C-alpha cells in the first residue's frame, strides 16, 4: 500500500489544520475521526482537513467526512477540505460530497476561502 498513515495538527490563527497522510481506510478512519473530535472540541472558526497527502480514501474515510459535516453544519466552525487529485477529490466529487462540503485544491485556498 502507500505511505504510513498519520495526522498532524497545525494551528493557524483562528483555524485548525489537520494534515493527513497515507491511506484513510477502515483501519485508519477511526483515528482520523478522533483527531477531528479533538480539534472540534476547541470550536475553531475554521477546520481544514488537508487530504492532499492522502494516497487512498475509502468509503470509511468518506463516511468520517460526512459525519464531520453533520457535526459542524449548525456550529460556528466552518469545515473546509483540501483535496486535489484522483485519490481524494475525484471520489469526493463522484459521491457528491462537493455539493455540501467545501472542497479546495490547496490548504492556502481553504484558509482563504477561495474556491476555483
One Martini backbone bead per residue (centre of mass of N, CA, C, O) as a GRO file, in nm:
protein
  116
    1UNK     BB    1   0.103   0.031  -0.008
    2UNK     BB    2   0.139   0.321   0.110
    3UNK     BB    3   0.181   0.529   0.326
    4UNK     BB    4   0.188   0.620   0.630
    5UNK     BB    5  -0.027   0.694   0.872
    6UNK     BB    6  -0.112   1.046   0.947
    7UNK     BB    7  -0.158   1.319   1.193
    8UNK     BB    8  -0.136   1.682   1.175
    9UNK     BB    9  -0.135   1.960   1.382
   10UNK     BB   10  -0.233   2.302   1.291
   11UNK     BB   11  -0.208   2.635   1.381
   12UNK     BB   12  -0.401   2.929   1.226
   13UNK     BB   13  -0.517   3.100   1.434
   14UNK     BB   14  -0.858   3.028   1.390
   15UNK     BB   15  -0.724   2.774   1.271
   16UNK     BB   16  -0.744   2.423   1.190
   17UNK     BB   17  -0.499   2.184   1.081
   18UNK     BB   18  -0.530   1.863   0.918
   19UNK     BB   19  -0.278   1.654   0.838
   20UNK     BB   20  -0.298   1.398   0.592
   21UNK     BB   21  -0.155   1.063   0.559
   22UNK     BB   22  -0.211   0.823   0.336
   23UNK     BB   23  -0.447   0.589   0.438
   24UNK     BB   24  -0.810   0.602   0.430
   25UNK     BB   25  -0.960   0.355   0.624
   26UNK     BB   26  -1.096   0.120   0.828
   27UNK     BB   27  -0.840   0.150   1.018
   28UNK     BB   28  -0.789   0.487   1.015
   29UNK     BB   29  -1.058   0.649   1.049
   30UNK     BB   30  -1.087   0.654   1.363
   31UNK     BB   31  -0.839   0.834   1.406
   32UNK     BB   32  -0.938   1.074   1.247
   33UNK     BB   33  -1.193   1.121   1.417
   34UNK     BB   34  -1.041   1.187   1.678
   35UNK     BB   35  -0.886   1.435   1.575
   36UNK     BB   36  -1.141   1.593   1.506
   37UNK     BB   37  -1.273   1.599   1.785
   38UNK     BB   38  -1.043   1.753   1.921
   39UNK     BB   39  -1.053   2.003   1.738
   40UNK     BB   40  -1.365   2.068   1.796
   41UNK     BB   41  -1.346   2.122   2.109
   42UNK     BB   42  -1.232   2.430   2.041
   43UNK     BB   43  -1.397   2.583   1.831
   44UNK     BB   44  -1.315   2.660   1.552
   45UNK     BB   45  -1.366   2.862   1.284
   46UNK     BB   46  -1.162   2.663   1.129
   47UNK     BB   47  -1.161   2.345   0.947
   48UNK     BB   48  -0.885   2.179   0.804
   49UNK     BB   49  -0.878   1.907   0.577
   50UNK     BB   50  -0.579   1.756   0.469
   51UNK     BB   51  -0.569   1.541   0.165
   52UNK     BB   52  -0.305   1.580  -0.021
   53UNK     BB   53  -0.146   1.315   0.129
   54UNK     BB   54  -0.351   1.118   0.013
   55UNK     BB   55  -0.362   0.782  -0.152
   56UNK     BB   56  -0.632   0.678   0.013
   57UNK     BB   57  -1.003   0.676  -0.012
   58UNK     BB   58  -1.249   0.549   0.157
   59UNK     BB   59  -1.565   0.506   0.270
   60UNK     BB   60  -1.476   0.553   0.564
   61UNK     BB   61  -1.359   0.837   0.512
   62UNK     BB   62  -1.615   0.963   0.395
   63UNK     BB   63  -1.789   0.918   0.648
   64UNK     BB   64  -1.631   1.109   0.828
   65UNK     BB   65  -1.697   1.366   0.664
   66UNK     BB   66  -2.002   1.351   0.696
   67UNK     BB   67  -1.999   1.369   1.007
   68UNK     BB   68  -1.856   1.643   1.027
   69UNK     BB   69  -2.069   1.798   0.882
   70UNK     BB   70  -2.295   1.740   1.082
   71UNK     BB   71  -2.142   1.873   1.331
   72UNK     BB   72  -2.091   2.172   1.174
   73UNK     BB   73  -2.354   2.299   1.043
   74UNK     BB   74  -2.453   2.418   1.356
   75UNK     BB   75  -2.179   2.567   1.382
   76UNK     BB   76  -1.904   2.795   1.401
   77UNK     BB   77  -1.769   2.589   1.215
   78UNK     BB   78  -1.568   2.573   0.928
   79UNK     BB   79  -1.568   2.339   0.676
   80UNK     BB   80  -1.259   2.228   0.513
   81UNK     BB   81  -1.132   2.073   0.208
   82UNK     BB   82  -0.821   1.944   0.104
   83UNK     BB   83  -0.833   1.833  -0.244
   84UNK     BB   84  -0.612   1.659  -0.480
   85UNK     BB   85  -0.706   1.435  -0.704
   86UNK     BB   86  -0.778   1.095  -0.757
   87UNK     BB   87  -0.774   1.001  -0.442
   88UNK     BB   88  -0.984   1.244  -0.345
   89UNK     BB   89  -1.159   1.446  -0.518
   90UNK     BB   90  -1.295   1.241  -0.700
   91UNK     BB   91  -1.460   1.070  -0.492
   92UNK     BB   92  -1.608   1.318  -0.368
   93UNK     BB   93  -1.754   1.392  -0.636
   94UNK     BB   94  -1.893   1.126  -0.708
   95UNK     BB   95  -2.066   1.132  -0.421
   96UNK     BB   96  -2.130   1.461  -0.369
   97UNK     BB   97  -1.970   1.627  -0.143
   98UNK     BB   98  -1.931   1.907  -0.300
   99UNK     BB   99  -2.235   2.004  -0.230
  100UNK     BB  100  -2.166   2.025   0.118
  101UNK     BB  101  -1.852   2.042   0.088
  102UNK     BB  102  -1.571   2.229   0.105
  103UNK     BB  103  -1.358   2.238  -0.176
  104UNK     BB  104  -0.997   2.237  -0.214
  105UNK     BB  105  -0.675   2.229  -0.357
  106UNK     BB  106  -0.571   2.395  -0.099
  107UNK     BB  107  -0.494   2.523   0.203
  108UNK     BB  108  -0.479   2.822   0.125
  109UNK     BB  109  -0.760   2.827  -0.005
  110UNK     BB  110  -0.914   2.736   0.247
  111UNK     BB  111  -0.828   2.971   0.434
  112UNK     BB  112  -0.943   3.194   0.221
  113UNK     BB  113  -1.202   3.080   0.058
  114UNK     BB  114  -1.093   2.974  -0.228
  115UNK     BB  115  -1.261   2.892  -0.514
  116UNK     BB  116  -1.231   2.770  -0.846
   0.00000   0.00000   0.00000
